[in-house]
Amino acid sequence: MDSTYAAVQQQIADNEHLKLLAIFHYIAGGLAAFFSCIPFIHLAIGLALMFAPQQFGSPNNRPPQFLGMFFVLIASFIILLGWTQAILMFLCGRFISRRAHHTFCFVVGCVECLFMPFGTILGVFTIIVLIRPSVKELFGIRELS
């Protein structure tokens, strides 16, 4: 009786933790997508440097053409990287709520640890929850004993 009660309590706790993780992944994904839009300022500056260099100084002292290309390339790369991370976070939240793709969620949790401070916190909690044997069972993973 006690082991059955403990198993039920563990399952309730696991479901609650997974529900919270899914919600926090949606929130973190939204924040990542929002903050990934900041480099649009740099993209606009780079485009202006490329297509209207006369606006940036006298005719004898214009910025070089490669400077605008540098701004555009770096900003585009950062925007793409941030949006990719945001999409992965949204997918991870969706997969956690559906109890699917355990390995994908685990890997995204590990990658989230690189984005301080919120990504690190979310990634660590994701890893802690996903390595539990009872959570692995909820995802349909059977461990060899």
Long-range contacts (C-beta under 8 A, 24 or more apart in sequence): 7-134, 10-134, 11-134, 11-138, 14-129, 14-132, 14-134, 14-135, 14-138, 15-138, 17-129, 17-135, 18-96, 18-97, 18-99, 18-129, 18-135, 18-138, 19-97, 21-93, 21-96, 21-122, 21-125, 21-126, 21-129, 22-93, 22-94, 22-96, 22-97, 23-93, 24-93, 24-122, 24-125, 25-89, 25-90, 25-92, 25-93, 25-96, 25-122, 25-126, 26-89, 26-90, 26-93, 28-89, 28-112, 28-118, 28-119, 28-122, 29-86, 29-87, 29-88, 29-89, 29-90, 29-92, 29-93, 30-86, 31-118, 32-82, 32-85, 32-86, 32-89, 32-115, 32-119, 33-82, 33-83, 33-86, 35-82, 36-78, 36-79, 36-81, 36-82, 36-83, 36-85, 36-86, 37-79, 39-74, 39-75, 39-76, 39-78, 39-79, 39-82, 40-75, 40-79, 42-71, 42-74, 42-75, 43-71, 43-72, 43-75, 43-76, 43-79, 45-71, 46-70, 46-71, 46-72, 46-73, 46-75, 47-72, 85-111, 85-115, 92-126, 99-138, 99-139, 99-140, 100-139, 102-130, 102-136, 102-139, 102-141, 105-130, 106-130, 106-131
